[in-house]
């Protein structure tokens, strides 16, 4: 590795205080976790791509992001089966790119998962206010209730949390299926191209496709978090590939149906700036409120809750892994009696509540999260390619179809996504870059001198280094 690191020896009790609950999730729960991460993006956010690129631009952008995420999911399925650690993307990059590359990847992932709940909390608060629930005129009590309640459930136990998440997600997916079925009779191809003053398939040209990429990501954003549950899976070698690819299959079907039927039933113009595109699509298609519009409206809140709930799991496991290995303060990785990392749940939750309550800017927060995600995609795909080339003999219970060609395509598209996020929101990109720079400075001046050799990700890297030296 290019950078020098120093390890500190720890006693056996160090890892005993940092144990997750093994065998808590099979592949069905893992697939549900993957869908849950993403499902809020099916209800809202993607439609702003209509304003950027028209329906054709959004369709092309969605196809490109579907290709990227599918290639990435196939690559991560291989990596998660071969290296089943709670650090997931950080662990893969640690093995392939060394401590600095691993930490940079972990920080980018942590930015995505720590900021996204704050954004979703803002959206939940807006939804509650729009529905007139509880007579609220300010959303901060909703933000507080969300973090307190769902962090509390995760503190109680991972098995219980994942099962509750699965139920909420199933309700949200059922509402999406009902929406799709209900919009089929109202589909009219002419409505796809009714954007005021901008006709044609690509009214804004290639630039419109680039602008729409950021919003097409919402159909799939965070599905890559499934491998974060590797240390809590029953059989990681079998369950991780099935879980992430099963989730991806469901998301591809939902994205394809929604991007066609929502604007095809309501019109692109009606949805281009909507904060609640699915219920608004039903109202536009049917000429007013209907039972289906009410169901989709209320269950849209369940979709937001499902993503909020599951991403709490993701940020806690990423923070747990980085802390356990010494990259971040070690106290953050301690687990309680029920084998849950309590500080890794509570600390980002408190920060997320503060961000939601103070900024109340869900769009900015989600764009920060998207930029962090896109950066991590680039590093994870590079990691897959490096490990395929450098360690061809690594035991791989699952192998990515197409190998480095598949992840190479995903890598090119991930780079394009990074460019698109910067073009669409320079402020969000700058905030993310600033966080990453500060974190890397912390690594360079402090944590690289205090790493924990016994952490699983570091042990994997040490074994690989020893094998290369023997070879």
C-alpha positions as CSV (number, residue, x, y, z in Angstrom):
1,X,0.0,0.0,0.0
2,X,1.1,3.5,-0.7
3,X,0.5,5.0,2.7
4,X,2.2,3.8,5.9
5,X,-0.1,2.8,8.7
6,X,0.5,1.6,12.3
7,X,-1.5,-0.9,14.2
8,X,-2.3,-1.0,17.9
9,X,-2.8,-4.4,19.6
10,X,-6.1,-4.9,21.4
11,X,-7.3,-7.5,23.8
12,X,-9.9,-10.2,23.2
13,X,-12.5,-8.1,25.0
14,X,-12.2,-5.4,22.4
15,X,-14.0,-7.4,19.7
16,X,-16.2,-9.1,22.3
17,X,-17.7,-5.7,23.0
18,X,-18.2,-5.2,19.3
19,X,-20.2,-8.2,18.2
20,X,-23.3,-8.1,15.9
21,X,-26.1,-10.6,16.0
22,X,-25.2,-13.5,13.6
23,X,-27.8,-15.3,11.6
24,X,-30.5,-12.6,11.9
25,X,-31.4,-12.3,8.2
26,X,-32.0,-14.7,5.4
27,X,-32.0,-13.7,1.7
28,X,-35.7,-12.7,1.7
29,X,-35.2,-10.2,4.5
30,X,-32.1,-8.9,2.8
31,X,-34.0,-8.4,-0.5
32,X,-36.7,-6.6,1.5
33,X,-33.9,-4.5,3.1
34,X,-32.7,-3.6,-0.4
35,X,-36.2,-2.5,-1.6
36,X,-36.8,-0.7,1.6
37,X,-33.7,1.5,1.2
38,X,-35.0,2.7,-2.2
39,X,-38.8,2.6,-2.1
40,X,-39.3,6.2,-1.1
41,X,-37.6,7.2,-4.3
42,X,-40.4,5.5,-6.3
43,X,-43.0,7.8,-4.7
44,X,-41.2,11.1,-5.2
45,X,-38.1,12.8,-6.5
46,X,-37.6,11.0,-9.8
47,X,-40.2,13.3,-11.5
48,X,-38.0,16.4,-11.3
49,X,-36.0,14.7,-14.1
50,X,-39.0,15.6,-16.4
51,X,-38.2,19.3,-15.9
52,X,-34.5,18.6,-16.7
53,X,-34.8,16.4,-19.7
54,X,-38.4,15.9,-20.7
55,X,-39.9,12.4,-20.7
56,X,-37.4,11.1,-23.3
57,X,-34.4,12.5,-21.3
58,X,-35.7,11.0,-18.1
59,X,-36.3,7.7,-19.9
60,X,-32.8,7.5,-21.3
61,X,-31.3,8.6,-17.9
62,X,-33.4,5.9,-16.1
63,X,-32.1,3.3,-18.6
64,X,-28.5,4.4,-18.0
65,X,-28.9,4.3,-14.2
66,X,-30.7,1.0,-14.4
67,X,-27.7,-0.4,-16.3
68,X,-25.3,1.1,-13.8
69,X,-27.0,-0.2,-10.7
70,X,-27.5,-3.6,-12.2
71,X,-23.8,-3.9,-13.1
72,X,-22.9,-2.6,-9.7
73,X,-25.3,-5.0,-7.9
74,X,-23.7,-7.9,-9.8
75,X,-20.3,-6.8,-8.8
76,X,-21.2,-6.2,-5.2
77,X,-22.9,-9.7,-5.0
78,X,-19.5,-11.2,-5.8
79,X,-17.6,-9.0,-3.4
80,X,-20.1,-9.5,-0.5
81,X,-20.0,-13.3,-0.9
82,X,-16.2,-13.3,-1.0
83,X,-15.6,-10.7,1.7
84,X,-18.6,-10.8,4.1
85,X,-17.9,-7.9,6.4
86,X,-20.1,-5.2,8.0
87,X,-17.9,-2.6,6.3
88,X,-19.1,-3.8,2.9
89,X,-17.9,-1.2,0.3
90,X,-15.3,0.1,2.7
91,X,-14.1,-3.5,3.3
92,X,-13.9,-4.2,-0.4
93,X,-12.0,-1.0,-1.2
94,X,-9.7,-1.6,1.8
95,X,-8.7,-4.9,0.3
96,X,-8.3,-3.5,-3.2
97,X,-7.1,0.0,-2.7
98,X,-5.4,0.1,0.7
99,X,-6.3,1.9,3.9
100,X,-6.7,5.4,2.3
101,X,-8.8,4.1,-0.6
102,X,-10.9,2.0,1.8
103,X,-11.5,4.9,4.2
104,X,-12.4,7.3,1.4
105,X,-14.9,4.8,0.1
106,X,-16.3,4.3,3.6
107,X,-16.6,8.1,4.2
108,X,-18.5,8.5,0.9
109,X,-20.9,5.7,1.8
110,X,-21.3,7.2,5.3
111,X,-22.1,10.6,3.9
112,X,-24.8,9.0,1.7
113,X,-26.4,7.1,4.6
114,X,-26.0,9.6,7.4
115,X,-27.4,12.5,5.3
116,X,-30.2,10.7,3.5
117,X,-32.3,10.1,6.7
118,X,-32.2,13.8,7.4
119,X,-33.5,14.5,3.9
120,X,-36.2,11.9,4.2
121,X,-37.3,13.2,7.6
122,X,-37.8,16.6,6.0
123,X,-40.0,14.9,3.3
124,X,-41.9,13.0,6.0
125,X,-42.6,16.2,7.8
126,X,-43.8,17.9,4.6
127,X,-46.0,14.9,3.9
128,X,-47.6,15.1,7.4
129,X,-48.2,18.8,7.1
130,X,-49.7,18.4,3.6
131,X,-52.0,15.7,4.8
132,X,-53.1,17.8,7.7
133,X,-52.2,15.2,10.3
134,X,-52.0,16.1,14.0
135,X,-52.6,19.8,13.1
136,X,-48.9,20.5,12.8
137,X,-47.6,23.7,11.2
138,X,-43.9,23.0,12.0
139,X,-42.2,19.7,11.2
140,X,-39.5,19.5,13.8
141,X,-41.7,17.3,16.2
142,X,-42.1,14.9,13.2
143,X,-38.3,14.9,12.7
144,X,-37.7,14.2,16.4
145,X,-40.4,11.5,16.5
146,X,-39.0,9.7,13.5
147,X,-35.4,9.6,14.8
148,X,-36.4,8.7,18.3
149,X,-38.9,6.0,17.4
150,X,-36.9,4.2,14.7
151,X,-33.5,4.5,16.2
152,X,-35.2,3.0,19.3
153,X,-36.5,0.0,17.3
154,X,-33.0,-0.6,15.9
155,X,-31.5,-0.4,19.4
156,X,-34.0,-3.1,20.5
157,X,-32.7,-5.7,18.0
158,X,-31.7,-6.2,14.4
159,X,-34.1,-9.1,13.8
160,X,-37.1,-7.2,15.1
161,X,-36.1,-4.1,13.1
162,X,-35.7,-6.0,9.8
163,X,-39.0,-7.8,10.2
164,X,-40.9,-4.6,10.9
165,X,-39.1,-2.9,8.0
166,X,-40.2,-5.8,5.8
167,X,-43.9,-5.3,6.7
168,X,-43.8,-1.6,6.1
169,X,-42.0,-2.1,2.7
170,X,-44.5,-4.7,1.6
171,X,-47.3,-2.2,2.2
172,X,-45.5,0.4,0.2
173,X,-44.8,-2.0,-2.7
174,X,-48.5,-3.1,-2.7
175,X,-49.5,0.6,-3.1
176,X,-47.1,0.9,-6.0
177,X,-48.5,-2.1,-7.7
178,X,-52.1,-0.7,-7.2
179,X,-50.9,2.6,-8.7
180,X,-49.4,0.8,-11.8
181,X,-52.6,-1.3,-12.4
182,X,-54.8,1.8,-11.9
183,X,-52.9,3.9,-14.4
184,X,-52.8,1.4,-17.2
185,X,-56.4,2.2,-18.5
186,X,-55.5,5.9,-18.5
187,X,-52.2,5.6,-20.5
188,X,-51.9,7.9,-23.5
189,X,-48.6,8.1,-25.3
190,X,-49.2,11.7,-26.3
191,X,-49.2,12.8,-22.6
192,X,-45.6,11.7,-22.3
193,X,-44.5,14.6,-24.6
194,X,-46.9,17.4,-23.3
195,X,-44.2,19.4,-21.5
196,X,-45.2,23.0,-22.0
197,X,-43.2,24.7,-24.7
198,X,-40.9,21.8,-25.1
199,X,-42.1,19.0,-27.5
200,X,-40.3,16.0,-28.8
201,X,-38.5,13.0,-27.3
202,X,-35.4,14.9,-26.1
203,X,-36.5,18.6,-25.8
204,X,-33.3,19.6,-24.0
205,X,-31.0,17.3,-25.9
206,X,-28.0,15.5,-24.4
207,X,-27.7,18.1,-21.7
208,X,-31.2,17.3,-20.5
209,X,-30.3,13.6,-20.2
210,X,-27.3,14.6,-18.0
211,X,-29.5,16.8,-15.8
212,X,-32.1,14.0,-15.5
213,X,-29.5,11.4,-14.3
214,X,-29.5,12.8,-10.8
215,X,-33.2,12.2,-10.5
216,X,-33.2,8.8,-12.2
217,X,-30.8,7.7,-9.5
218,X,-33.7,8.0,-7.0
219,X,-35.3,4.9,-8.5
220,X,-32.3,2.8,-7.2
221,X,-30.4,4.9,-4.7
222,X,-29.1,2.9,-1.7
223,X,-29.8,-0.6,-2.9
224,X,-26.0,-1.1,-2.7
225,X,-26.4,-1.1,1.1
226,X,-27.5,-4.7,1.3
227,X,-24.0,-6.0,1.8
228,X,-23.8,-3.9,5.0
229,X,-25.8,-6.8,6.6
230,X,-23.2,-9.4,5.7
231,X,-22.1,-10.2,9.3
232,X,-25.8,-10.6,10.3
233,X,-26.8,-12.8,7.4
234,X,-27.4,-16.6,8.0
235,X,-25.3,-17.7,5.1
236,X,-23.5,-14.7,3.5
237,X,-22.1,-16.7,0.6
238,X,-25.6,-17.6,-0.6
239,X,-27.8,-15.0,1.0
240,X,-25.9,-11.8,-0.1
241,X,-26.1,-12.4,-3.9
242,X,-29.7,-13.5,-3.7
243,X,-30.7,-10.6,-1.5
244,X,-29.1,-7.8,-3.5
245,X,-30.1,-9.2,-6.9
246,X,-33.6,-10.0,-5.7
247,X,-34.0,-6.4,-4.6
248,X,-32.6,-5.2,-7.9
249,X,-35.1,-7.2,-9.9
250,X,-38.1,-5.7,-8.0
251,X,-36.7,-2.2,-8.3
252,X,-36.2,-2.6,-12.1
253,X,-39.8,-3.6,-12.6
254,X,-41.1,-0.8,-10.5
255,X,-38.9,1.9,-12.1
256,X,-39.9,0.8,-15.6
257,X,-43.6,0.8,-14.9
258,X,-43.6,4.1,-13.0
259,X,-41.5,6.1,-15.5
260,X,-43.9,5.1,-18.3
261,X,-47.3,5.0,-16.6
262,X,-47.2,8.0,-14.3
263,X,-46.4,10.6,-17.0
264,X,-48.3,8.5,-19.5
265,X,-51.5,8.7,-17.5
266,X,-51.2,12.2,-16.1
267,X,-48.9,14.1,-18.5
268,X,-45.3,15.1,-18.0
269,X,-46.3,18.7,-17.5
270,X,-48.5,17.8,-14.5
271,X,-45.7,16.0,-12.7
272,X,-42.6,18.0,-13.5
273,X,-42.6,20.0,-10.3
274,X,-44.9,17.9,-8.1
275,X,-43.8,17.0,-4.5
276,X,-46.3,14.1,-4.5
277,X,-46.2,12.8,-8.1
278,X,-48.0,9.5,-7.7
279,X,-51.2,10.8,-6.0
280,X,-51.1,13.9,-8.3
281,X,-50.8,11.5,-11.3
282,X,-53.9,9.6,-10.2
283,X,-55.9,12.9,-9.7
284,X,-54.8,14.2,-13.1
285,X,-55.6,11.0,-14.8
286,X,-59.0,10.5,-13.1
287,X,-60.1,14.1,-12.8
288,X,-60.0,14.5,-9.1
289,X,-59.7,12.6,-5.8
290,X,-60.3,8.9,-6.0
291,X,-59.9,6.1,-3.4
292,X,-56.7,5.1,-5.3
293,X,-55.3,8.6,-4.9
294,X,-56.0,8.6,-1.2
295,X,-54.4,5.1,-0.8
296,X,-51.3,6.1,-2.7
297,X,-51.1,9.4,-0.8
298,X,-51.2,7.9,2.6
299,X,-49.1,4.9,1.8
300,X,-46.5,7.2,0.2
301,X,-45.8,8.2,3.8
302,X,-45.2,4.5,4.5
303,X,-42.7,4.4,1.7
304,X,-40.8,7.3,3.1
305,X,-40.9,5.7,6.6
306,X,-39.6,2.4,5.1
307,X,-36.6,4.1,3.5
308,X,-35.9,6.2,6.6
309,X,-36.1,3.1,8.8
310,X,-33.8,1.0,6.7
311,X,-31.1,3.6,6.0
312,X,-30.7,4.0,9.8
313,X,-29.5,0.4,9.7
314,X,-27.1,1.2,6.9
315,X,-25.4,4.2,8.5
316,X,-25.0,2.4,11.8
317,X,-23.3,-0.6,10.2
318,X,-20.9,1.5,8.1
319,X,-20.0,3.7,11.1
320,X,-19.6,0.6,13.3
321,X,-17.2,-1.0,10.8
322,X,-15.0,2.1,10.4
323,X,-14.9,2.7,14.2
324,X,-14.2,-1.0,15.0
325,X,-11.1,-0.8,12.7
326,X,-9.9,2.4,14.3
327,X,-10.5,4.8,11.3
328,X,-13.1,6.7,13.5
329,X,-13.3,7.0,17.3
330,X,-13.5,3.4,18.6
331,X,-16.2,4.1,21.2
332,X,-18.7,4.4,18.3
333,X,-18.5,0.6,17.6
334,X,-19.4,-0.7,21.0
335,X,-22.5,-3.0,21.0
336,X,-25.0,-3.4,23.8
337,X,-26.6,-6.5,25.4
338,X,-28.8,-7.0,22.3
339,X,-25.7,-6.8,19.9
340,X,-26.7,-3.5,18.4
341,X,-24.1,-0.7,18.0
342,X,-25.9,1.8,20.1
343,X,-23.6,4.9,19.7
344,X,-23.4,4.2,15.9
345,X,-27.2,4.5,15.9
346,X,-27.6,7.4,18.2
347,X,-24.8,9.8,17.2
348,X,-25.7,10.1,13.5
349,X,-29.4,10.1,14.4
350,X,-28.8,13.2,16.6
351,X,-26.9,14.9,13.8
352,X,-29.6,13.9,11.3
353,X,-32.3,15.4,13.4
354,X,-30.3,18.6,13.8
355,X,-29.8,18.9,10.0
356,X,-33.5,18.2,9.3
357,X,-34.7,20.7,11.9
358,X,-32.3,23.5,11.1
359,X,-32.0,23.3,7.3
360,X,-35.5,22.0,6.4
361,X,-34.0,21.7,2.9
362,X,-34.7,18.1,1.8
363,X,-33.5,18.7,-1.8
364,X,-30.1,20.0,-0.8
365,X,-29.6,17.2,1.8
366,X,-30.6,14.5,-0.7
367,X,-28.2,15.9,-3.3
368,X,-25.4,15.8,-0.8
369,X,-26.3,12.1,-0.2
370,X,-26.4,11.4,-4.0
371,X,-23.0,12.9,-4.5
372,X,-21.5,10.8,-1.8
373,X,-23.2,7.7,-3.3
374,X,-21.9,8.4,-6.8
375,X,-18.4,8.8,-5.5
376,X,-18.6,5.5,-3.6
377,X,-19.9,3.8,-6.7
378,X,-16.8,4.8,-8.6
379,X,-14.5,3.5,-5.9
380,X,-16.4,0.2,-5.4
381,X,-16.4,-0.6,-9.1
382,X,-12.6,0.1,-9.3
383,X,-12.2,-2.2,-6.3
384,X,-14.0,-5.1,-8.1
385,X,-11.9,-4.7,-11.2
386,X,-8.6,-4.4,-9.2
387,X,-9.4,-7.6,-7.2
388,X,-10.4,-9.5,-10.3
389,X,-7.0,-8.6,-11.9
390,X,-4.8,-8.8,-8.8
391,X,-6.4,-11.7,-7.0
392,X,-7.9,-14.1,-9.5
393,X,-7.5,-17.0,-7.0
394,X,-9.7,-15.3,-4.3
395,X,-12.5,-17.7,-3.3
396,X,-15.6,-16.3,-5.0
397,X,-18.8,-18.3,-4.1
398,X,-20.6,-16.1,-6.6
399,X,-19.0,-14.6,-9.8
400,X,-20.2,-11.6,-11.6
401,X,-21.5,-12.5,-15.1
402,X,-19.3,-10.7,-17.6
403,X,-16.7,-10.1,-15.0
404,X,-14.8,-6.8,-15.3
405,X,-16.7,-5.8,-18.4
406,X,-19.9,-5.7,-16.4
407,X,-18.4,-3.6,-13.6
408,X,-16.4,-1.6,-16.1
409,X,-19.6,-0.4,-17.7
410,X,-21.0,0.4,-14.3
411,X,-17.8,2.4,-13.5
412,X,-18.1,4.5,-16.6
413,X,-21.7,5.3,-15.8
414,X,-20.8,6.0,-12.2
415,X,-18.2,8.6,-13.3
416,X,-21.0,10.1,-15.5
417,X,-23.3,10.3,-12.4
418,X,-20.6,12.1,-10.5
419,X,-20.3,14.7,-13.2
420,X,-24.1,15.0,-13.4
421,X,-24.5,15.6,-9.7
422,X,-21.8,18.3,-9.8
423,X,-23.5,20.0,-12.7
424,X,-27.0,19.9,-11.2
425,X,-26.0,21.1,-7.6
426,X,-22.5,22.5,-7.2
427,X,-23.3,23.5,-3.5
428,X,-24.2,19.9,-2.6
429,X,-21.1,18.6,-4.4
430,X,-18.9,21.1,-2.6
431,X,-20.4,20.2,0.8
432,X,-19.7,16.5,0.2
433,X,-16.2,17.1,-1.1
434,X,-15.5,19.2,2.0
435,X,-16.6,16.4,4.3
436,X,-14.5,13.9,2.5
437,X,-11.4,16.2,2.6
438,X,-11.8,16.8,6.4
439,X,-12.2,13.0,7.0
440,X,-9.1,12.2,5.0
441,X,-7.1,14.8,6.9
442,X,-8.3,13.1,10.1
443,X,-7.1,9.7,8.7
444,X,-3.7,11.1,7.6
445,X,-2.8,12.9,10.8
446,X,-4.4,10.6,13.4
447,X,-6.3,7.3,12.6
448,X,-3.7,5.8,10.3
449,X,-1.4,5.6,13.3
450,X,-4.1,3.8,15.5
451,X,-5.7,1.1,13.3
452,X,-6.9,-2.2,14.8
453,X,-5.2,-5.2,13.2
454,X,-7.8,-7.6,14.6
455,X,-10.8,-5.9,12.8
456,X,-12.1,-8.3,10.1
457,X,-11.5,-5.8,7.2
458,X,-7.8,-5.4,8.3
459,X,-7.4,-9.2,8.8
460,X,-8.6,-9.8,5.3
461,X,-6.1,-7.3,4.0
462,X,-3.3,-8.8,6.0
463,X,-4.0,-12.2,4.7
464,X,-4.0,-11.0,1.2
465,X,-0.7,-9.2,1.7
466,X,0.9,-12.3,3.2
467,X,-0.3,-14.4,0.3
468,X,1.1,-12.0,-2.2
469,X,4.5,-12.0,-0.4
470,X,4.5,-15.8,-0.3
471,X,3.6,-15.9,-4.0
